[in-house]
Structures are given as structure tokens and as C-alpha cells.
Amino acid sequence: MPNIKSAIKRVDVSERNRVSNKSNKNEMNTCIKNLDKAVKSGNKAEAEAKLKDAFKVIDENVTKGTIHKNKANRKKAVAAKSVNEMK
């Protein structure tokens, strides 16, 4: 346990950020899982709607600094490829 006042504050801040980042990542992963379900069901219109939602959530996570932009681009490319292969 830290003894210095600034170190104590950093522990509080890092815990708060950890919880926030975890929540953001869970939301992103849920959107991606919902997209995968829509792709597996074969519903093209639903899959495209879910893809749009997933892109939005992934981009928000980049803006918030939760994930790196390259990871976001990779996730978006994989998601788009799965939807495009439905044709």
C-alpha cells in the first residue's frame, strides 16, 4: 500500500480507469458477438445493422484510449469480411 499522498491518489485513479476500460471493452465484445450471431443466422440486413453498431463502438473505444487504433482497424476488417462473405 502506498504511503505518499500522490501515490494513493494514483491508485484510486488507476482503479477507476480499469473499471471504465473493462466496461468499454465488454460493450465492444458484446457488439462483436451479436454481429457474429447475426452472420451465423444468415440475416444480411440484420448483420449490416449490427456491423454499423460494432464500428461505432469500436471507434468510440479508440477515441477513449481503451484500445489502440491498429487493433480497432483489425477488428473492423475481420467483422466487415465476415459480413461481406455472406453474399
C-alpha positions as a Markdown table, in Angstrom:
| # | Residue | x | y | z |
|---|---|---|---|---|
| 1 | Met | 0.0 | 0.0 | 0.0 |
| 2 | Pro | 1.5 | 3.4 | -0.9 |
| 3 | Asn | 2.3 | 5.9 | 1.8 |
| 4 | Ile | 2.8 | 9.0 | -0.3 |
| 5 | Lys | -0.3 | 11.1 | -0.9 |
| 6 | Ser | 0.1 | 11.3 | -4.7 |
| 7 | Ala | 0.7 | 7.6 | -4.9 |
| 8 | Ile | -2.5 | 6.9 | -3.0 |
| 9 | Lys | -4.4 | 9.2 | -5.5 |
| 10 | Arg | -2.8 | 7.3 | -8.4 |
| 11 | Val | -4.1 | 4.0 | -7.1 |
| 12 | Asp | -7.6 | 5.5 | -6.9 |
| 13 | Val | -7.4 | 6.9 | -10.5 |
| 14 | Ser | -5.9 | 3.7 | -12.0 |
| 15 | Glu | -8.7 | 1.6 | -10.4 |
| 16 | Arg | -11.3 | 3.9 | -11.7 |
| 17 | Asn | -9.8 | 3.8 | -15.2 |
| 18 | Arg | -9.5 | 0.0 | -15.0 |
| 19 | Val | -13.2 | -0.4 | -14.3 |
| 20 | Ser | -14.1 | 2.1 | -17.1 |
| 21 | Asn | -11.9 | 0.4 | -19.6 |
| 22 | Lys | -13.3 | -3.1 | -18.7 |
| 23 | Ser | -16.8 | -1.8 | -19.2 |
| 24 | Asn | -15.9 | -0.3 | -22.6 |
| 25 | Lys | -14.2 | -3.5 | -23.7 |
| 26 | Asn | -17.1 | -5.6 | -22.6 |
| 27 | Glu | -19.6 | -3.5 | -24.6 |
| 28 | Met | -17.4 | -3.8 | -27.6 |
| 29 | Asn | -17.0 | -7.5 | -27.4 |
| 30 | Thr | -20.8 | -7.9 | -26.9 |
| 31 | Cys | -21.4 | -5.9 | -30.1 |
| 32 | Ile | -19.0 | -8.2 | -32.0 |
| 33 | Lys | -20.6 | -11.3 | -30.6 |
| 34 | Asn | -24.1 | -10.0 | -31.6 |
| 35 | Leu | -22.7 | -9.4 | -35.1 |
| 36 | Asp | -21.3 | -13.0 | -35.2 |
| 37 | Lys | -24.7 | -14.3 | -34.2 |
| 38 | Ala | -26.4 | -12.3 | -37.0 |
| 39 | Val | -23.9 | -13.5 | -39.5 |
| 40 | Lys | -24.4 | -17.1 | -38.5 |
| 41 | Ser | -28.2 | -16.8 | -38.7 |
| 42 | Gly | -27.8 | -15.7 | -42.3 |
| 43 | Asn | -29.8 | -12.5 | -42.0 |
| 44 | Lys | -28.0 | -10.0 | -44.2 |
| 45 | Ala | -29.9 | -6.9 | -43.2 |
| 46 | Glu | -29.5 | -7.5 | -39.5 |
| 47 | Ala | -25.8 | -8.3 | -39.9 |
| 48 | Glu | -25.2 | -5.0 | -41.7 |
| 49 | Ala | -27.1 | -3.1 | -39.0 |
| 50 | Lys | -25.0 | -4.9 | -36.3 |
| 51 | Leu | -21.8 | -4.1 | -38.3 |
| 52 | Lys | -22.6 | -0.4 | -38.2 |
| 53 | Asp | -23.2 | -0.6 | -34.4 |
| 54 | Ala | -20.0 | -2.5 | -33.9 |
| 55 | Phe | -18.0 | 0.0 | -36.0 |
| 56 | Lys | -19.4 | 2.8 | -33.9 |
| 57 | Val | -18.5 | 1.2 | -30.6 |
| 58 | Ile | -15.0 | 0.2 | -31.8 |
| 59 | Asp | -14.3 | 3.7 | -32.9 |
| 60 | Glu | -15.5 | 5.1 | -29.6 |
| 61 | Asn | -13.1 | 2.8 | -27.7 |
| 62 | Val | -10.2 | 4.2 | -29.8 |
| 63 | Thr | -11.3 | 7.8 | -29.1 |
| 64 | Lys | -11.4 | 7.0 | -25.3 |
| 65 | Gly | -8.0 | 5.4 | -25.5 |
| 66 | Thr | -9.2 | 1.9 | -24.4 |
| 67 | Ile | -7.7 | 0.1 | -27.4 |
| 68 | His | -5.1 | 1.0 | -30.0 |
| 69 | Lys | -6.2 | 2.2 | -33.4 |
| 70 | Asn | -4.4 | -0.7 | -35.1 |
| 71 | Lys | -6.4 | -3.2 | -33.0 |
| 72 | Ala | -9.6 | -1.4 | -33.9 |
| 73 | Asn | -8.8 | -1.5 | -37.6 |
| 74 | Arg | -8.1 | -5.2 | -37.4 |
| 75 | Lys | -11.3 | -5.9 | -35.6 |
| 76 | Lys | -13.3 | -3.8 | -38.1 |
| 77 | Ala | -11.6 | -5.6 | -41.0 |
| 78 | Val | -12.4 | -9.0 | -39.6 |
| 79 | Ala | -16.0 | -8.0 | -38.9 |
| 80 | Ala | -16.5 | -6.5 | -42.4 |
| 81 | Lys | -15.0 | -9.5 | -44.1 |
| 82 | Ser | -17.5 | -11.8 | -42.2 |
| 83 | Val | -20.4 | -9.8 | -43.4 |
| 84 | Asn | -19.1 | -9.4 | -47.0 |
| 85 | Glu | -18.7 | -13.2 | -47.2 |
| 86 | Met | -22.4 | -13.7 | -46.7 |
| 87 | Lys | -23.2 | -12.6 | -50.3 |
